[in-house]
Amino acid sequence: MEIALYSALILVSAALTFLVVLQGRTAGLQQRDTSSIYRTKRGIEKTIHQATIVLGVVFLVLALIASLPIWSSNTTPAGLISLVGLI
């Protein structure tokens, strides 16, 4: 169960990162158009925006569940051991 939770957390974080990068309009601070700040999101842009919000909430809930001390085992999952070893 614990491994499934961490796997879901990794998948949601990767999808969330992808959606945030997909929303980027300009590279850096090049030609910042102030009129585009207040325009209405339509079509796929609106769907991506809403999916980003939903995945952000799902990520928050999963992170809070993962931080609860409800797991009875005192061992660290195998995936996290290798990550700690890299640091």
N, C-alpha and C positions, 0 to 999 in steps of 0.2 A: 504494500500500500504506500509505503514511504517513497519507494523508487518511482511509482506511478505519479505521485505528487510532484516530485522533483522533475520528472520527465515532462509533465504538463507545464510546469513553470518555465522550463527551458523553451518548449515549443511556443508558448504564448509570448515570451519575451522576444523570440526571433521574429514572430509574426508582427509584433508591435513595432519592433525596430524597422522592419521592412515597410510597414505602412507609414511611419513617420518620415522615412527617407523618400518614399514615393510622393509625399505631400510637398516636398521642397520645390519651389518655383524658380528661384534664381540662384545662381552660383555666387555666394558671398554677398557683398554689398553693391553689386553692379546694378545700376539703373533702377533704383528703388522707386516704384511708381506708387505715390500716396493715394491715388484714386482707387486702386485695387484693394485697399484695406477694407472698405465698407461694401464690397459687392456681395451679392447673394451666391451661396454655393448651390450648384445644380448638377443633376445627373450623377456621374461616377464620382465627381469630387465630393459631393454631399455624402454618398455612400461610404467612401473611404474615410471621411471625417467621422461619421457615426461609428464605423467599425473600429477606428482608433480609440474612440471614447469607451466603447464596450470592452475592447481588449485591455485597456488601461484599468478599468474597474475589475475585470477578471484577474489580471495580474496582481492587483492590490489584495484581493481576497485570497488568492492562492499564496501570496507571500505571507499574509497574516496567519493563515492556517499552518503553513510550514514552520512558522516561528513559535507556535504554541508548544508547550511542553507535554503534549499528549502521547508522544511516541514512547513506548515502554522500553525499547532497546537503548542501551547506552553506547552503542557502536555507531560510528559514522558510516554512511553509505560509501560503497567502493568508489563511486565516481568522484565524490568529494575528497577522498583521500589522495587521489592522483592530482587534483587541483591544488590541494594544500602543499603537496610535495613540490609543485612547480614554483611556489612562492618562496 
